[in-house]
Amino acid sequence: MDPHFPLPKSEPSANFLHIIGTSIASSLATILGDEVNQVVYASIEISTEGPYDLELAVPKLGAVLKDMNPSEVAAKVAKEYTPDELIEAVAASGSSLSFNIRSASMMRQALEMIYSTSQTPKRVGIFIGEGRTLVRGGEKLIRIFHGNGRNAGGISPSGNRPIPLPRIFPTKRGYGTNTLGNGKRLVIEFSSPDIAMPFHVGHRRSTVIGAALSNLYAANGWDVTKLNYLGDLGTQCALLAAGFDKHGSKETLEKEDPIMYLYSVYLVIYRDFKAKEGQRRDDTKQMVKDYFKRLEKGDPHLIEMLQRFRELSILEYIKIYERLNVQFDVYDGESLVSAESIKDVMDQLGKQGLLIGVTTEDGRKSKRGKIAALKVEEDENKHKDLLAKDLALAIDLNEFKLGKPVLQNPDGTATPILRDIAAAIDRYHKYHFDKMLYVVGSQQNLHFAQCFKILSLLKDCPFDASEKLKHINFSQVKGMAIPTLWPSANLVFLKDMLDSAKETMSKRIKASPENFETIEDLELTSDQIGMTAVKVQDMQAKRIMSYHLDWERVTPFEGDTGPYLQYTHVRLCSMERMVALEDGLAISSLESIDTSLLLSTPKAREIVFYLATFPDVVRTALKTTNQAIW
Ligand code: ARG
């Protein structure tokens, strides 16, 4: 083997294409000279169409070609390349080279690699995922609990005692993963519902995209912290707290679905608050204002109440997230941002002379044209002057076309943007992230652009915001209202949406008697397939395109749908089980399988090629994602 190999970022033990790349590079080095090694390696690509597996555009070899003509180089290589154990054929077409991998080598090596790095537990002779009873010779063998690799399990033939299924964990890393991101940390904030408002469909898209990105970074070796930044402060919560003190019952809260109960309390006070006129409206407005102030000032009664709402809500969220197979590492929230960081940010901006006083209508929106162009300079007193004048404090970002966001209300309370700025700094101190992503709908584009800009203007910000922070925005699903502060008539909650998906799947399954018969737990199966229908649809639609969710399109068992994906998985599991049960062939040792005999058909080769190139797909997916977002 050439001394240059393996290259620093190559992982021949986990990526078959790296074995191939290494081999091609060293053969080309013999023909064209040692210098080509590094370049060749990075230039080999998977062919998009047959009959060859891999391609190399000779001009990409660049300077190492010296004065040679790329077509001549290609022809020379095709002529002089000696087929070996890994490469069986090389052809030149113009300035491009094509390579075919020797099938038997690929089958054996790729399958061995999958087998030895696979994290999915192999259950010999046992089927997982479908949840049905296996019967052989009239004897009930084992009943399988539903679930994925993590929580699937079985019960013994004779009773209900759960038994662990035989599992083999050859290595810790899963097949397809790599170590590129080792030593790097990603903080990813996603989902982030508001506790006063049930989890709605807008949060769903954030949840699905956020979970997918987390998996992608983790598969590429990053240390990923998944963070949920709950909306547990602000006007909505003031409204909720005031409503609860007036109309709520602690007993009911502890007994019923807390989220729906809190929402019903919210709606009652919201009605008064939003009424066109009247004493009740005025009283409610005043009350909510007072609550808002008390809350921001840390009133113990309100803090305790919201703390309870928060806990109960988290318990409900966890159930919904489980339905989507999503887990968080941290339940953070607006209420947990440190007061010191908020103060530090304002002091620093003040010192830098970046704050201006603005008159505001209600302490939140600045009245355009009425900017009091007072600058807070070094002087603390002037800072106080501004507050004394009942002015809100804002920052002028007009030179960046980002308006004049208000950071602090006249009563000294922080606006969401100031809180986000302080939260980012808190998180940096805690996690020392290399990157932080915020997966939040595109209605908040301006909010995040302002937030990141202010962080980058802040002299003592401990990190470079323009390099480390990114807003991953997305558009909403059409026809489903997303509430901001106010509920709306066609508001769709995630729970209802998942229930509809489940319902639709259940009907489809029942409509096909042979499917229906094989399913032991219709509820669970419909729920899991329904959830996949929703997830796959979300992943298929372009992030920044809004789309219309059409159950007729996303729930069939054929086409590019979630149900088809589940169906395929179930079929594969079933084949594995049948082979093991009926033919007595347990997949216990690869050495015993003669891959050249078993996998000689073109389709089988195609599948193995897909499997063999999967680690490369994982790398490329992160690379292209990064190109798109950074
Ligand atoms: N809670 C907000 C909502 O429901 C989303 C929070 C977004 N994240 C943030 N760091 N501002 O719309």
Residues whose N, C-alpha, C, O or C-beta is under 5 A from the ligand:
A	BS01	LIG	S192 P193 D194 Y229 G231 D420 V440
